[in-house]
């Protein structure tokens, strides 16, 4: 009877150790899976924010293009003017969306973006007014309008915004 009792005891101990190994292994696998999921989710969120920041900057820079579009219009028909006005309106809606989104998702960047928008709009304001007062282009040479305003202060603010975005996105990961 003694050998049977020892065998049973040893078997029970081996079974407990095996069960513990299975539980520990499952726990490690679960922690690993959760960690991978968390890292992937974080990377996806960072990528989404990166793309939104890039789109916001692209749309902001499109505002600087408005005086050139207006200046290079080839007619003053109602259809042409309505198309230009619709483009400006659509762009303004995008800028408002980006401003709101950034202020919610990345408040520091949102503040920088709004500062950038103020500078861009102020820089483009007078050239845009002058462009509307200029007759429609009639020749290919009229398309060569040159520089309508200085880009120096604008470029410095754009670089500042890009640096802030890069810094913030690095912090997120």
N, C-alpha and C positions, 0 to 999 in steps of 0.2 A: 504494500500500500504506500509506503514511503516514496518509492521511485515515481509513482503515478502523481502524487501530490507535488513533487518537485517539478515534474514535467508540466503540470498544469500551471504552476506558479510562473515558471519560465515562459511558457506560452502566453500567459496573460500579460506579463511584463513586455514581451516582444510586441504583442498586439497593441499595447498602450503607446509604446515608443513609435510604432508604425503609424498609429492614429495621430499622434502628436506631430510627426513629420509631415503627414498629409495636411493637417491644419496649418502648420507653419508655412508649408509650401504654398498652400492656397492663399494664405494671408499675404505672403510676399508677392505672389502673382497679382492679387487684387491691388495692392499698393502700387505695384509697377504699372498696372493698367490705368489706375486713377492718375498716376503721375504723367504718363504718356498723354492721356486725354487732356489733362490740365495744361500741359505744355503745348499741345496742338491747338487747344481752344485759345490760349493766350497768343500764340503765334498768328492764328487766324484773325483775332481781334486787332492785333498790331498791324497786320497787313491791310485790313479793312480801313483802319484809321489812316494809314499811310496813303492809301488810294484816295480817300476822301480829302485829305490835306492837299494832295497833288491836284485833284479836281478843283478844289476851292481856289487854289493859286492860279490854275489855268483860267478859270472863269474871271477871276479878278484882273488878270492880265488882258483878257479879252476886252475889258472896259477901256483899256488904253488904245485899243484898236478902233473904237467907235469913231473918233475924229477922222481917221484915215478912211474908214468905210463911207462916211458921209461926204467927205471931201472928194472921194473917187466915184461918187454916184454918177451914172451916165444920163440920168434924166430927172426931171422934177415932176413926173406924173404922179398922180395920187397913188397908183399902185407901188411905185418905187418908194415914195415917202412912207407909205403904210408899212412896207416891208422893213424899212430901216427902223421905224418906230417900234414895230413888233419885235425885231431883233433886240433892241435896247430894253424893251419891256421884259422879254424872256430872260435876258441876261440879268436884269435887276432882280427878278424873282429867284434866280439861281444864287445870286450873291446874298440875298436875304436868307435863303435856306442854309447856305454854307455858314453864314454868320451864326445863325441859331444853333445849328448842329455842333459847330465847334465850341460855342459857349457852353453847351450841355456836356459834350463828351470830353473836351480838352480845354477847360476854362482859360488857362494861361495863353494857349495858342489862339483861342477865340478873341481874347483882348488884343493880341498882336495883329490878328487878321483884321479886326475892325479899325485899328490904327492904320494898317496898310490900305484898307478901302478908302478911308478919309483922304489919305495922300493921293491915291490913284484918281479918285473922283475930282479932287481939287486940281490936280495936274491936267486932267483931260477936259475940265470944264470950259475954260476959255478957248482952247483949240476946237472944241466941239461947237461952241457958239459961232466961231469964225467959219468953221466948215459949213454950217447951215447957211451962212450968209454969202458963201462963195457959189457962183453959178455951177451948174452941173458940168462935168467934163465933156469936151467935144472932140478931143484928139488924144491919141496915145500919149503924147507929151504931157498932157494935163494930168496924167496918172502919176507922174513924178512929182510928188508934193514935198519931198524932203522931210526933214525932222520938224515936227509941229511943236514940240516942247522938249525941254531938257530931261533926259532920263536919269541923270546922275543921282538926285535925291531918291527917285523911285527905285533905282537899282540897289541902292544901299539898304532901303527898307525891305525890299524883296529878299536880299541876302540875309538880313536880320531875321526875317520870318522863317526862311528855310533853315537857318541855324537853330532856331528855337524848336521847330518841328523835329529836326534830327535829334536834338538833345532830349526832347520829351519822349519820342518813340524809343530811344535807347533805354530810357529809364523804365519804360513799360515792360521790358523783357528781361 
